[in-house]
């Protein structure tokens, strides 16, 4: 019965934030987040009964603004029980901005002044000797929070005096595999090793010298990839999608004084 109850709690935690199309267990290794885009802070361990995949929280420094003022919005992404491999756009303001839903006091969803388009950085890399399309990724460490800041939503919405509600709605794609940008030169070096070893007309000591040099180059590339901490996610390694909705906040845009 204890195992049955634990299972019920875990399933409830996932459905509390949306629909998860497949399990999201990611490897145990930990990689720091990109400090240029996001701050990461360890939070208290989540109790089993409150297990969840991820949560969104929207906030703004104050509840009312003049129409002429910048209106900043912060979006916090809290990671739950597991590490998550997601697109880097998930923790970029340009990537989250299109997911912001602004509604006026009449319940009408506002359309941005200009279309908000954002393309994730794509790269063709090599996996098991074959080229695959990848998206730039990041690992969100379990039990941490990331804060994304939008400096001024007035740059995108013409908010006349009135009352508005804001919410972020995000289909969070989670992946199960990573590659590095160094996968291509590593693959090329491995191919060269095979070609050198296949040339019987080359003296044995010369082959060994060439192979040793290529292996050293591969090792250096692997170290470089680890130090750069830049990962890409094969788009065919999608593990599942989580539907996330943040809290609602209300902002008042006041008449000019």
C-alpha positions, 0 to 999 in steps of 0.5 A: 500500500505504501508503494501504491500511495507513493505512486498516486502522489507522484502521478498527481504532482505531474498532472497538477501542472499539465500533461506529460507525454512520457517520463522525464528522468534525466541523467544525474550529472549536474552542469551549471546554467548559462550565467549570461541568461539566467541565475540559478539558485538551489532551493529546498528539497521537494517533499515526495507528496509535492513532486512536480516536473516544473512550475512557472511564476509571473511577477512585476515589481509593482501593481500599477504603472503610468502608461509612459513608464517601462513595465518590467515582467519577471518569469520564474521557472522552478524545476521539480524532482528531475533534471530537465534538458530543454531548449535554451530559448526556455530561459531567454526573454525572447523565447518566453515573450511569445508565450506571454498572454495579455488580456484586457479588462473585457477579457480580450487577448491583446495582439502584439504591436508587431509579430513576436518571432523567435527562432531557436539556434539550430545546428547539424551535428553528428551522432553515431556517424550520422548527421542529426538536426539539433537545437541549442539546449540547457540543463535545468537542474532539479530543485533550482529556480531560473529567473527570466526578465522582460525589461518592458512589455510596452515595447510589444503591447500598446497598453492604454489606461486600464486593467490587464491580466498577464499569464505565461502558457508554455508547452515545455519540450523535454529531451533525453540526449545531448551532443556538443558542437565538437561532435563533428571534428571528433567524428572526422578524427575518428574517421581518419583513424580508421582510414590510417589503420586501413592503409597497409602500405604505411609503416606500422610505427608511422600508423601508430604515430598518426593514430596517437596524434588523432586520439590526442586531438579527440581527447582535447576536443572532448575536454574543450566541450566539457569546459565550454559547457555548451550542449545541443539536443537532437530534435529526434530525442524528444522525451515528452512535452509538459503543458505549463501555465503560470499564475495570473497577475493583474496590472493597472495602467493609470491615466497620465497625471 
